[in-house]
Amino acid sequence: MGRERAEALSPYQSKPMVSRPLFYTFSFLSFSCLCSCKQLQEMASQFNLESVREFLTREEDSIVFSLIERAKYPSNLPAYDPSYSTGGALRNYSLLDLFARETEAVQARAGRYRNPEEIPFFPKVLVLPLVPAVHSQVLHPASASVNASNAIWKMYFNRLPQFTAKGDDGRYALTAAADLVCLQALSRRINYGRFVAEAKFRDAPKDYTSAIRAEVDLSDSPFFSFPSYFLMFLQDRDALMRLLTSAAQEETVKSRVKKKAKVFGQDVTVNNISKNESSRPKYKVDPDVVVHLYGDWVIPLTKLVEVEYLLHRLD
Ligand SMILES: O=C(O)C(=O)C[C@]1(C(=O)O)C=C[C@@H](O)C=C1
C-alpha cells in the first residue's frame, strides 16, 4: 500500500522519501486545510450571487498576475514537447504535463482537491489525501463535478503566443511552474461557473426549472423524432444561456480586467522618471490581450460550465 501511494505520488521514485521537513509541511497543510474546511462551511451560509461575483473579481487578480509572471519567460517551446523530457513510462508527456501531474499529486495529498472549488487537470493520478473529505454545502451533488478542464488546457495553449515573446531562454522548469499557476487560476475561475449557476438557480428556481425540464420532457414526447429533438435540445440550452447571461456584467468584468492589466503590468518608477521616455506606456502583458482572453474564452467557458451544471441541477 505504502509503495502504491509513493508511486502515485512520484512514478519515478522506487522508494518513498519522507523527510522530516516534508512531514511538517504536510502537517501544516493539513491543519490549514481543516481551517479552510471550516471557512468553506461558513461561506456556505453567506452564499449568494453577490458573494459569488466577489470571488470572480478576486480571481481576476490571480489570473492577471499569473499571466504577467508567465510573460517573464519567452515561449520556451521545449517545455511542451514530449521528446524533450525523459519521462520513462510517461515518455509521451511533456515537461509541463509531468510537472502538472506531480504538483497536483502533492497538492492532492495536502487536500487541495477536497475543496469543491478546485478541480485537478489529472484526476486519474490516484493519491490518498492526508485530510478528511469535505462535502460541499453548496453544490448540487449530481452536477458538482461538471468542469471544463480539457477545454481550459487547450485554450491556454492557443492563447500562449499572445502573451509571451517568441524565443528560448532554457528556463523550462520555471516556465512550466508559471504555466501551471496560470492554468490553475483559470480553472478555478471558469469551473466556479458551477457556484455561479447554483446561486442563479436559487434566485429564480421556477424560471430555471422550466428551462431545464423542457429538455428532459422532450425525449418522452410522442412527437419525438431525432432531428427535431436535437434542434429543440439546442434551443433549450440557448434558453438557459439567455437566462444566465448578463451583457452588462460581462462588460463590467472586461473593463475591470483591462484596468487591472494596466495597473499591475506597468513599470513602477521613482519620481515618475522612466527609462523609456516614449509617451506610450509599455505593459508587461497587453491589456487588450487580457480583455480578449476574457471576452472570447474565460467568460464563454464559464457560461458553458453554468449551462452544463444547470442541465443536471434536477437530477
Ligand atoms: O456574474 C454573472 O452573472 C456570471 O454569470 C458570470 C459571468 C462571467 O463569466 O463573468 C458569466 C455570464 C454573465 O453573462 C456575466 C458574467
Ligand as a Chemical Component Dictionary entry (heavy atoms), coordinates in Angstrom:
data_LIG
# 
_chem_comp.id                   LIG 
_chem_comp.type                 NON-POLYMER 
_chem_comp.pdbx_formal_charge   0 
_chem_comp.three_letter_code    LIG 
# 
loop_
_chem_comp_atom.comp_id 
_chem_comp_atom.atom_id 
_chem_comp_atom.alt_atom_id 
_chem_comp_atom.type_symbol 
_chem_comp_atom.charge 
_chem_comp_atom.model_Cartn_x 
_chem_comp_atom.model_Cartn_y 
_chem_comp_atom.model_Cartn_z 
_chem_comp_atom.pdbx_ordinal 
LIG O1  O1  O 0 -21.754 37.308 -12.990 1  
LIG C1  C1  C 0 -22.506 36.533 -13.571 2  
LIG O2  O2  O 0 -23.745 36.677 -13.565 3  
LIG C2  C2  C 0 -21.990 35.385 -14.294 4  
LIG O3  O3  O 0 -22.724 34.515 -14.705 5  
LIG C3  C3  C 0 -20.534 35.332 -14.607 6  
LIG C4  C4  C 0 -20.253 35.882 -15.997 7  
LIG C5  C5  C 0 -18.704 35.862 -16.137 8  
LIG O4  O4  O 0 -18.162 34.860 -16.593 9  
LIG O5  O5  O 0 -18.073 36.855 -15.721 10 
LIG C6  C6  C 0 -20.856 34.961 -16.985 11 
LIG C7  C7  C 0 -22.076 35.234 -17.540 12 
LIG C8  C8  C 0 -22.768 36.505 -17.396 13 
LIG O6  O6  O 0 -23.224 36.946 -18.631 14 
LIG C9  C9  C 0 -21.948 37.522 -16.736 15 
LIG C10 C10 C 0 -20.765 37.250 -16.140 16 
# 
loop_
_chem_comp_bond.comp_id 
_chem_comp_bond.atom_id_1 
_chem_comp_bond.atom_id_2 
_chem_comp_bond.value_order 
_chem_comp_bond.pdbx_ordinal 
LIG O1 C1  DOUB 1  
LIG C1 O2  SING 2  
LIG C1 C2  SING 3  
LIG C2 O3  DOUB 4  
LIG C2 C3  SING 5  
LIG C3 C4  SING 6  
LIG C4 C5  SING 7  
LIG C4 C6  SING 8  
LIG C4 C10 SING 9  
LIG C5 O4  DOUB 10 
LIG C5 O5  SING 11 
LIG C6 C7  DOUB 12 
LIG C7 C8  SING 13 
LIG C8 O6  SING 14 
LIG C8 C9  SING 15 
LIG C9 C10 DOUB 16 
# 
